[in-house]
């Protein structure tokens, strides 16, 4: 069987499985008070904890996912924004926007293990599936942004790649071979080879792309364009934008559920909307003021949304509505 026919067969099987994604109930179950201006969050690989950066209070809140309650908080450097947890679950990496640092923190003791000086304005972090590399989106100090490549074991900077203006979000392919970066200031998507650090492709998307997520099969990329209120759907086989789908006002973060459903944080409407893989709307629910990020629990039973202007994390239970 050729690669093309394998891809088509896989896509067909996925469509068959996902045909039943037509109804879902999203119910708010908690509204957790955290620090000032919560921005991004990350879930530990074992599904026990949600770590939330609080930009204005320089701390991370730890939420126990099993009971959906606050467990701890700790100092995370000045202006923490982006956050990621290594697949082994032993380290937390956090960007400090103002002073150009990436903090490496022990995930059990919350002790700061290292400061990595990347300079510029590091905004967010993605980590390779095997955990060997971290990729830091960095606004830089001029008009050109960049990606800093970091060895997660030695904390050494391996190299950097120039990208467009204001890179804010990135996601790694399931195989770990490609990195996809959206640049909100230049309205484009960069595709980078993670081994060679070469630019594979640069694609125009909508205005002010701020969020990005990849389908479970690794064949489709979703980019939320807050400037044009739509989602760019990108075919990763051909590296082309195949369509744009209109959603709510100022879509920001985006996540994909285990059944293929697509969760979009619509910041302008203070709303969370859920779509089927074919982008039929399933449901929408209200969120607090200026929602920023969304994370799904490993079992896909809960969604966590940070609300920057309410200093809270909203917790939603996800159930099939048959």
C-alpha positions as CSV (number, residue, x, y, z in Angstrom):
1,X,0.0,0.0,0.0
2,X,1.4,3.4,-1.0
3,X,1.8,6.3,1.5
4,X,-1.0,8.2,-0.3
5,X,-3.5,5.3,0.0
6,X,-2.5,4.7,3.6
7,X,-3.2,8.4,4.4
8,X,-6.6,8.2,2.6
9,X,-7.5,5.0,4.4
10,X,-6.5,6.4,7.8
11,X,-8.5,9.6,7.1
12,X,-11.6,7.5,6.1
13,X,-11.4,5.4,9.3
14,X,-11.1,8.5,11.4
15,X,-14.1,10.1,9.7
16,X,-16.1,6.9,10.4
17,X,-15.1,7.0,14.1
18,X,-15.8,10.7,14.4
19,X,-19.2,10.6,12.7
20,X,-20.8,10.2,16.1
21,X,-19.4,13.5,17.4
22,X,-22.6,15.5,17.2
23,X,-23.7,16.3,20.8
24,X,-21.9,17.2,24.0
25,X,-22.9,18.8,27.2
26,X,-20.5,21.3,28.7
27,X,-21.4,22.2,32.3
28,X,-19.5,24.5,34.7
29,X,-18.6,22.7,37.9
30,X,-16.0,25.0,39.5
31,X,-14.7,28.5,39.4
32,X,-11.3,28.5,41.1
33,X,-9.7,31.6,42.5
34,X,-6.0,31.8,41.5
35,X,-3.4,34.6,41.3
36,X,-3.5,37.9,39.3
37,X,-3.9,37.7,35.5
38,X,-3.8,33.9,34.9
39,X,-2.7,33.3,31.3
40,X,-1.5,29.9,30.2
41,X,-1.8,26.5,31.9
42,X,-0.3,23.0,31.5
43,X,-1.4,19.6,32.7
44,X,1.1,17.1,34.2
45,X,1.5,13.9,32.1
46,X,0.0,11.8,34.9
47,X,-3.1,13.9,34.8
48,X,-2.9,14.8,38.5
49,X,-2.2,18.5,38.3
50,X,-2.9,21.7,36.3
51,X,-0.2,24.3,36.6
52,X,-1.4,27.9,35.9
53,X,0.9,30.9,35.3
54,X,-0.2,34.2,36.8
55,X,1.4,37.1,34.9
56,X,0.7,39.9,37.4
57,X,1.5,38.1,40.6
58,X,4.6,36.2,39.5
59,X,3.4,32.8,40.6
60,X,2.1,29.4,39.5
61,X,-1.0,27.9,41.0
62,X,-1.3,24.1,41.3
63,X,-4.8,22.6,40.9
64,X,-5.5,19.1,41.9
65,X,-7.4,17.7,38.9
66,X,-8.8,14.7,40.8
67,X,-10.9,17.0,43.1
68,X,-10.7,20.2,41.1
69,X,-9.3,22.3,43.9
70,X,-6.3,24.5,44.5
71,X,-3.4,22.5,46.1
72,X,-0.4,24.9,46.1
73,X,1.3,28.0,44.7
74,X,4.9,29.0,44.2
75,X,7.1,31.7,42.8
76,X,7.7,31.5,39.0
77,X,9.9,34.5,38.2
78,X,8.9,37.9,36.9
79,X,5.9,38.0,34.5
80,X,5.4,34.2,33.9
81,X,3.4,33.5,30.7
82,X,4.1,30.3,28.8
83,X,4.4,26.9,30.5
84,X,5.0,23.3,29.7
85,X,5.7,20.1,31.6
86,X,8.2,17.5,30.3
87,X,6.7,14.2,29.3
88,X,8.6,12.5,32.2
89,X,6.7,14.9,34.5
90,X,9.9,15.9,36.3
91,X,10.3,19.5,35.1
92,X,8.2,22.6,34.5
93,X,9.5,25.2,32.0
94,X,8.1,28.7,32.3
95,X,8.8,31.8,30.3
96,X,9.4,35.1,32.0
97,X,8.3,37.7,29.5
98,X,10.0,40.9,30.7
99,X,13.4,39.7,31.7
100,X,14.1,37.2,28.8
101,X,14.4,34.0,31.0
102,X,13.1,30.5,30.9
103,X,12.8,29.1,34.4
104,X,13.3,25.3,34.9
105,X,11.4,24.2,38.0
106,X,11.2,20.8,39.8
107,X,7.7,19.5,39.3
108,X,7.6,17.9,42.8
109,X,9.4,20.3,45.1
110,X,8.7,23.5,43.0
111,X,12.3,24.5,43.5
112,X,13.9,26.6,40.7
113,X,16.6,24.4,39.1
114,X,17.9,26.8,36.5
115,X,17.5,30.1,34.7
116,X,18.0,29.9,30.9
117,X,18.8,33.3,29.4
118,X,17.1,33.5,26.0
119,X,16.8,37.3,25.8
120,X,14.1,39.2,24.0
121,X,10.5,38.5,25.1
122,X,9.9,34.7,25.4
123,X,6.1,34.1,25.3
124,X,5.3,30.4,25.1
125,X,6.8,26.9,25.2
126,X,6.2,23.6,23.4
127,X,8.1,20.4,24.2
128,X,8.8,17.5,21.8
129,X,6.8,14.3,22.4
130,X,9.9,12.4,23.8
131,X,10.9,15.4,25.9
132,X,14.4,16.0,24.6
133,X,13.8,19.5,23.2
134,X,11.8,22.6,24.2
135,X,10.8,25.2,21.7
136,X,10.4,28.8,23.0
137,X,8.4,31.3,21.0
138,X,10.2,34.6,21.4
139,X,9.0,38.1,20.3
140,X,12.6,39.3,20.3
141,X,13.3,43.0,20.7
142,X,12.9,44.1,17.1
143,X,10.4,43.3,14.4
144,X,11.6,39.7,13.8
145,X,10.7,37.0,16.2
146,X,12.5,33.7,16.8
147,X,12.3,30.2,18.2
148,X,14.9,29.2,20.8
149,X,15.7,25.5,20.8
150,X,16.6,24.2,24.3
151,X,18.0,20.8,25.5
152,X,15.7,19.9,28.4
153,X,18.4,17.7,30.0
154,X,21.3,20.1,30.0
155,X,19.2,23.3,29.8
156,X,21.6,24.4,27.0
157,X,20.4,26.5,24.0
158,X,20.9,24.4,20.9
159,X,20.1,27.1,18.4
160,X,17.5,29.6,17.2
161,X,15.4,30.1,14.1
162,X,14.1,33.4,12.9
163,X,10.3,33.5,12.2
164,X,7.8,36.3,11.7
165,X,6.5,39.1,13.9
166,X,5.1,38.3,17.4
167,X,5.3,34.5,17.5
168,X,2.9,33.5,20.3
169,X,1.9,29.8,20.0
170,X,3.5,26.6,18.7
171,X,2.7,23.0,18.5
172,X,4.8,19.9,17.7
173,X,3.8,17.1,15.4
174,X,2.9,13.8,17.0
175,X,6.2,12.3,15.6
176,X,8.2,15.3,16.9
177,X,9.7,16.0,13.5
178,X,8.0,19.3,12.8
179,X,7.2,22.4,14.7
180,X,4.3,24.7,13.7
181,X,4.5,28.3,14.9
182,X,1.9,31.1,14.4
183,X,3.0,34.7,14.2
184,X,0.3,37.2,15.2
185,X,2.1,40.3,13.9
186,X,2.9,39.0,10.4
187,X,-0.2,36.8,10.0
188,X,1.6,33.6,9.0
189,X,2.4,30.0,9.9
190,X,6.0,28.7,10.0
191,X,6.7,25.0,9.6
192,X,10.2,24.1,10.9
193,X,12.1,20.8,10.8
194,X,13.0,20.1,14.5
195,X,16.2,18.1,13.7
196,X,17.8,20.4,11.1
197,X,16.1,23.6,12.3
198,X,15.4,24.4,8.7
199,X,12.3,26.3,7.5
200,X,10.1,23.9,5.6
201,X,7.3,26.2,4.7
202,X,5.8,29.6,5.4
203,X,2.0,30.0,4.9
204,X,-0.3,33.0,5.2
205,X,-3.3,32.5,7.5
206,X,-5.9,34.9,8.9
207,X,-5.2,38.1,10.7
208,X,-3.6,38.0,14.2
209,X,-3.2,34.2,14.6
210,X,-2.8,33.6,18.3
211,X,-3.6,29.9,18.8
212,X,-2.7,26.6,17.2
213,X,-3.6,22.9,17.7
214,X,-3.1,19.7,15.8
215,X,-5.5,16.9,15.1
216,X,-5.0,13.5,16.8
217,X,-3.9,11.9,13.5
218,X,-1.4,14.6,12.8
219,X,-2.8,15.4,9.4
220,X,-4.6,18.7,10.1
221,X,-3.7,21.9,11.9
222,X,-6.1,24.5,13.3
223,X,-5.1,28.1,13.6
224,X,-7.3,30.6,15.5
225,X,-7.2,34.0,13.9
226,X,-8.4,36.7,16.4
227,X,-8.2,39.5,13.9
228,X,-10.6,37.9,11.4
229,X,-12.7,35.8,13.8
230,X,-12.1,32.6,12.0
231,X,-10.1,29.3,12.1
232,X,-7.6,28.4,9.4
233,X,-7.7,24.7,8.6
234,X,-4.4,23.5,7.2
235,X,-3.7,20.2,5.5
236,X,-0.4,19.0,6.8
237,X,0.1,16.5,4.0
238,X,0.2,19.1,1.3
239,X,1.0,22.1,3.7
240,X,-1.9,24.2,2.3
241,X,-4.7,26.1,3.9
242,X,-7.8,24.3,2.7
243,X,-10.5,26.5,4.3
244,X,-11.3,29.2,6.9
245,X,-14.3,28.7,9.2
246,X,-16.1,31.6,10.8
247,X,-16.4,31.4,14.6
248,X,-17.0,33.9,17.5
249,X,-15.3,37.1,18.3
250,X,-11.5,37.1,18.7
251,X,-10.8,33.3,18.9
252,X,-7.6,32.8,20.9
253,X,-6.6,29.4,22.2
254,X,-7.8,26.1,20.6
255,X,-7.7,22.5,21.7
256,X,-8.7,19.1,20.2
257,X,-10.5,16.5,22.2
258,X,-9.8,12.7,22.0
259,X,-12.9,12.3,19.8
260,X,-11.8,15.0,17.4
261,X,-14.1,17.7,18.7
262,X,-12.5,21.2,18.6
263,X,-12.6,23.6,21.5
264,X,-12.2,27.3,20.7
265,X,-11.8,30.1,23.4
266,X,-13.6,33.1,21.9
267,X,-12.1,35.9,23.9
268,X,-14.2,38.7,22.5
269,X,-17.4,37.0,23.4
270,X,-16.2,35.6,26.7
271,X,-17.2,32.2,25.5
272,X,-16.1,28.6,24.9
273,X,-17.4,27.0,21.8
274,X,-17.2,23.3,20.8
275,X,-17.3,22.2,17.1
276,X,-17.3,18.8,15.4
277,X,-14.3,17.8,13.2
278,X,-16.2,19.2,10.2
279,X,-16.8,22.4,12.2
280,X,-20.5,22.1,12.9
281,X,-21.1,23.9,16.1
282,X,-22.0,21.5,19.0
283,X,-22.4,24.0,21.8
284,X,-21.3,27.2,23.5
285,X,-21.0,28.2,27.1
286,X,-20.2,31.5,28.8
287,X,-16.7,31.9,30.4
288,X,-15.3,34.7,32.7
289,X,-13.9,38.0,31.5
290,X,-11.1,37.7,28.9
291,X,-10.6,34.0,28.7
292,X,-7.2,33.1,27.5
293,X,-6.2,29.4,27.5
294,X,-7.9,26.0,27.4
295,X,-6.6,22.6,28.6
296,X,-8.4,19.3,28.5
297,X,-7.9,16.6,31.1
298,X,-6.2,13.4,29.8
299,X,-9.5,11.5,30.1
300,X,-11.3,14.4,28.3
301,X,-13.9,14.6,31.1
302,X,-13.0,18.2,32.0
303,X,-12.0,21.4,30.3
304,X,-10.0,24.2,32.2
305,X,-10.2,27.8,30.9
306,X,-8.1,30.7,32.4
307,X,-10.0,34.0,32.7
308,X,-7.4,36.8,32.9
309,X,-9.7,39.6,34.2
310,X,-11.4,37.5,36.8
311,X,-8.3,35.9,38.3
312,X,-10.0,32.5,38.0
313,X,-9.9,29.2,36.3
314,X,-13.3,27.9,35.1
315,X,-13.7,24.2,35.2
316,X,-16.2,22.5,32.9
317,X,-17.4,18.9,32.8
318,X,-17.7,17.3,29.4
319,X,-20.4,14.6,28.9
320,X,-21.8,13.0,25.7
321,X,-25.4,14.1,25.2
322,X,-27.0,11.2,23.5
